[in-house]
Amino acid sequence: MKKNTFHLISLGCAKNLVDSNVLAQLLEAEGLTYADSPDQAEFVLVNTCGFIHDARQESLDTIREVAGLKKSRQKLIVTGCLSERWRENLLIAHPGIDGLIGTRRLEDIVPLVRALAGQGKVSPYLDYPALQYAAGASYTTIQGGSSYLKIADGCHRSCAFCAIPGIKGSLVSRPVEDILRDALFLQEAGVNEINLIAQDVTAYGADRNEQDGLFVFLQKLLPEIPEVPWLRLLYTYPGMISDNLIDLMANSKQLLPYLDIPLQHASPEVLRSMRRPSDVDSVRRTIQTMRSRIPDLVVRTTLIVGFPTETEERFQQLYRFVEEMQFDNMGVFTYSPEVGTFAESLGDPISQEVKEIRREKLMELQSRLALEKKQALIGKTLDILVEGVDKEQEVLIGRSYRDAPEIDGLVVANGLASVGDLTPVTIEGVGPYDLFGSKA
């Protein structure tokens, strides 16, 4: 272990990964050096996720493990969603924690590290009513030829099941010039894919009372990064996909024809109790319009089963909706009540067994539908962003535009290329999630 070193463990979503990169930048600007393993570092940071039960449990297990292995001179700092939400409980349950910061002002890491290094007292955990971005930091992260770029954080929605507004605060969009700077940095780094991320990218600029802010911003962004062939939007909100945005996606060679629109349910009654948009016919029309204007469009959604107001009849509505819409990619979660949300007051009347059965039914349906849809890809050639190569077997693994990193399927192909390259692959076989082929 060396002085003035740090190691960072990042848990949870891509937005957390970006925040971890910002924390690393702030510490390096303070003169600290990154250590490859926790046992080599003076400061060990765990950037936690506190969104759902399983993520919280992973964070707690990691904190417990790191605290148990901590050496006498090492300091354990916990950051992120779990520390924002459960600070008192964390300090009581894990006395090995030396310091906490939350999600809303990452720059607090600097005075905390100074204090823990013996240059002052550890400040009490501060509350911030709104998220503050670290001046000059790059809100990006690069993984091979792909990257994430955060354009906003926080959320001004009031979904009944979601704790994010309580964790991150309301929506705060980043200044256009800061995002453009980050995008130019990614272009100069040679990435082939930029994934724009936020809790809701279609809300970009709404906190500044901008109309159709995402479309206006993309008009500025795309001409600035002509060398980046793929730009992906993660995630969009029902009712917020404008005609201008549809036209841009239809006509742009860079803006990928990929729509990630978490719908959560298809029963109007359940959606109303979720405090979500309940006009299911409007969703149908939007997706139908996009499919007619963007022939290669891929649609992904996320659903929740077992919400307290979901009867068997309402679940069947959801099942029929999935059957009708034929999503290309889909994820399904079982509901678990979150402390401090409106839905907590509704209780948890549906058994975990019923929730799991409903989830399995939807995923079995989705697996069959996705396999049928993917048959049309056999014989086609798709550009693949290479993420791994087995030189001995002469096999490469990557993704087409149809699949977002970490959440969708992969392409496995015969042939060789370099990680980060875009290379054409002819599709020869398909599965429910993955594609198989040979380098063209």
N, C-alpha and C positions, 0 to 999 in steps of 0.2 A: 504493500500500500504506500502510495506517495502522496505528499501534501499537494494541495491545489489541483486535485483530479476529481473527476465525477464520472459516474456511470448512470445511464438512464434506461429504465424499463418502461416501455409504452404499451398500454393495454387498451382494448376497445377499438373504436372506429377510426376511419381515416382522418376525421377532423382532430381526433386526439393525437394521431401521428404527426400532423402538422404542428399542433401545439408543442409536442415534444421537441420538434426541430427548432421551434422558436426558443424554448427554454435552453436548448443546447447553444444556440447563437448568443443568448444573453450571458450564459456562463463563460463561454469562450471569450466574449468581449471583456469580461471581468478578469481574464487572465488564467482561467482554469483550462485544463487539458482533459480530453475525453479518454477514459480508460476502457479497455475492451471487455473487462469482466468486473463484477461487483467487488470481488475481494481485492482488486487492485486500486479501488477508488476511495478517496477520503469522504466524498459525498455520494450517496446512492439515492437516486430519485425514482420513485414509482409513480408514474402518471396513470391514474386509475380511471376506470369506467364505473358509473353508478346508475346506469340507465335501467337495466332489468336485473332480476334476481341472479341469473347465471353469471352475468358480467360482474355484479357486485361480489359474488362468491369467489370468482377468479381473482379479483383485486384483493380481497381479504386474505385469501390463501397466499398470494404473492407477498403481501406485507408481512404476514406471519413468518414466511420462510426467510425473507431478507432480514427481519428483526432477529430471528433465531440464529442467524449466521454472522451477525454484525460483530465486528471487532471493537475493542475498547475505544479506539480513536476515530472510528467511523461514525458518520452522521446519516441518519435515515430521514429523508424528506418525502412526504406524500403530497401529491398534487392531483388536480383533475376533479372529475365529477363527484367521486366519492368523498373527497375532502371538502368540497363545497357543500355537500348535502348532509354529511354525517360527522362533522368535525369533532363535536364533544364525544360522541360514541367511540370514534376512532382512538382518541387520546386515552380514553378510559380502558378500552379493550386491548390496546397495543401500546404499553408504556415505552416500548423501544423506539417509538416515533419521536424524532427530535424537533421536527418543524413541519408546518402545514402551509400550503397556499391553495387558493381556490382556482376557479376558472376565469374570473372576470378581470384580473390584472396580473398577467404573467411576469411583468417586471418586478413584482414583489420577491421573486426568487433571489435577486441580487442583494438587497439588504438582509434577507434571511441568511444567506450563505455567509455574508460578512459577520453577522452576529454569531452564527454557529462556529465560525473560525476564531472566535475570541475577541472580535473587534467591537463588540457591543452586546446589548441585551437582545434576546429574541423578542421581536415585537408581537403584540397580540394579533391574532387573526383578524384582518379588517374586512368589513362588509363594503361592497360596492353596488350601488343601485343599477349600474349599467356596465356592460362589458367595455373594456378599454384595450385597444390594440397597442402593441409595443412599437414605438416609433422606430422606423428604419429596419425592422425585422422582416425577413422574407417568410411569408406564410405559405410555404411550399414544402414538399418532400418528394424526392426522386427515388424510384425503384426500377432499376434497369432502364428501359426506354420509355417508361411510363412515369407520370407524376400527378400529384394532387396540388391544387391551388385553391385556397380558401378565399371566397369572395364576401362572405357574411357569416355571422354566427348569432346565436340566440334565436328566439322565436316569439312572434306576436300573436300566434294562434292560441286557442284555449282548448285543445283536444282533452277530453275528460280523462283519458288514460295516461297522459304523457307528463313526465316530470321535468322535461327539458327547460321550459320557461322559468321554473323555479331554480334550476341549476345554472343556466347560462344567462338568464335575464331575457329581456325583450330583444327583438331583432336590432342588430347594428350592422349596417352595410359598410364595407371598407371603401375608402376613397378610390375613385377610378384610377387616379395616377399611381397609387400604390400597387394596385392589381396589375396595371400595365407594366410597371417596373418588374414585378415578379414574373410576369409572362415572358418578358424579354430575356430575363435571366434564364428561364427554362429553355427558351429557344436557343440561346447561346450555349447552353449545356448539351444541346443535341437531342433532347427528348422527342419522341415521335407521338406522344399522347399527353394531353393535359386534361385532367378530370377536374372540372370546376365543382367545388363542394360548398355546401351550406346546409343548414337544417331545411331550407326551402329556397332553392336558387331563383324560383319564379317570384319570390318576394323581394329580390334585390332592388334597393332604392326606395321601397315603400316607406321606410322610416324617414326618408327625406321628402316624402310626398311626391315622388316621381311617378309618372304614368308609364306603364310598360317598360319599367326600368331595365329589366334583363335584356330585352330586345335592343334598347338604345345602347346599352353597354356593349353588347356583342358586336354591334355595328362599328364601334370604336376599336374593339379588341382584335377582331379577325384580320383586318388589314395590317395590323402591327406585327403579326406572327405568321407570315406566309410560309415559313419553313417548318411549321408544326402541322403535320397532315391530319391529326385527329384531335378534335376538341369534343369532350363529352360533358353532358349536364347531369349532375347528381345532387338533388332530387327535385321533382316538380310536384306542384300541388293541384288537386282537382279544381277546375274552374279558373285557373290562372295561366293557362296556355293560350296566348293570344294568337290571332290570325297572323300578325306580323312575325311572331316566333315560328309559326308553322311554315310560312313562306320562306323564312331564312333557312330553316332546316331543310326544306325541299330544294333550295337553290344553291346552298353552300357546299363546296367540296370538302370543307374542313369540319363543319359542325355535323357530328355523326347523327345518322338517322336512328337514334336510340332514345327511347322515352322511358324513364324510370318514374312511375307515378304511383306511389303507395296509396292504395284506395282503402285499405283496412277492412272494408265489408261491402256488401251490395244490398243489404236490407235497409230501406229508408228508416225504419223504426230503430234499428240498431245504430245506424249512422247518426241519427238525431241524438240518441242517448250518448253517443261518443263525442258529441259536439263537433261533428265533421259535416262537410257538404253532403246533403242527402238526395240531391237530384241525380239519380243513377242514370236517367235517360240522357242528361247532359254529358255525362262521362261517355256513354255509348256514342253519342254524336261526335264528340271530340276525337275519340279514337278512330271512328269510321272515317271522319274527314281527313285525319292525318294519314291513315292507311291508303286512302284514295289519292292523296296528293304526294305521298312519299312511299312509293311501291316497296322499297327495301326496308321500311320501318320495322324496328324491333321494339316490342313493348314488354316492359317488366313491371310487375306490381308486387306489393307486400300486403298480406292479409292477417287479421287476428281472428282466431276462433275462440269460443268460450267466454266472450264478453257477457257480463251479467244479464243483459237483456236479450241474449241470443237463444231463442227457442229452437226446437227441432225444425219447425216450419221455416223460421228465418234462416237457419243454416242451409236448408234445402234451396232457399232463394239464392244464397251465395254459391252453392254448388252449381246450380243451373246457370248462373251468371258466368262463372269460370268456364263452364262448358261452352257457352255461347261466345265469349270473347276470345278464347283461344290465345292466351298470353304466350309469348315466346319464353319468358323466364318468370318464375314466381317463387316467392318465399312465404311460408306460413308460420306464424307464431301462436303459441297458446297463451291466452290472457293470464296475467298475474297482477293482482292489485298493487298499486304503487302508493306508498305513504305520501300524504299531502296532495294527492290529486282528487279531482271531483269524483271520479269513478270509485274511489275508495269507499265512499258513502253508500254505494250500491251493493256492497258485499261481494262475495265470491260464491254464488249459489251452485255453479256448475262444477261437477267433480272433475278432477284431473284426468280420470280415466275417460270420461266423455270428451273432454277437450282433445286428448291424444287421438281418440278414435276419429274425431272430426278432422283433425289435422292430417292424419294418415289417408283418409278418404280423398281430401283435396289434393294431396301430393301424388297419390296414385292416379287420379284423374289428370293432373298436370303432366305427369310422366308420360302417360299415353298420348295426350294431345301434342306435347312437345316433340315426341318421337315421330308422330305422323307429319307434323309441320316440317320437321327437318329433312324428311325424305326429298323435298323439293330442292335441297342444296346439293344432292349428289350429282357430280359432274361439273359443278360450278367451281370457279377459281376465286378464292378470297385472299386478300392481303392479311398476313398474320404478323402480329407483334410478338417477336420471339422472347420468351422468358426463361427458357432453359434448353440446354443442348447436351445430349449424350453422344460424345464423339465416337466412342467405341461401337455403339449400336447404330450410329448415324440416324438418330431420332431427335427431333426438336419438339418442344412444347411451347405453345403460345396462345394468343387470343385473337379472334377476329373482332371487327367492330361490333359484332352482335353480343359481345360479352364484356361486362365491366370487370375490372380487377377485383379479385378476392371474393366476389359474390356470385358470379356466373360460371359457365362452363369453360372448357379448354379445347384447344385443337392439338392433336397428336399427329405428327407427320413424319414420314421417311425423308431424310435429307439433312443437310448441314447448313447452318447460318450462325451468325453471331448474336448473342443476347443483346436485345435492344433494337435489332434490325426489323424492318418491315419486309416480309418476303412472301411471294405468292405461293399458295398451296391449293392443289386441286382436291376437292372433297370426294372421297371414295366410300365412306361409310359414316353412319350417324348413330348416336345413342340419344337417350332422353336429354342429356345435358352436354355431352362432348361430341366433337367432330373428329374424323380420322381421314388422313389423306397422304399425299406425297407432294414434296416441293415441286412446283411447276417449272 
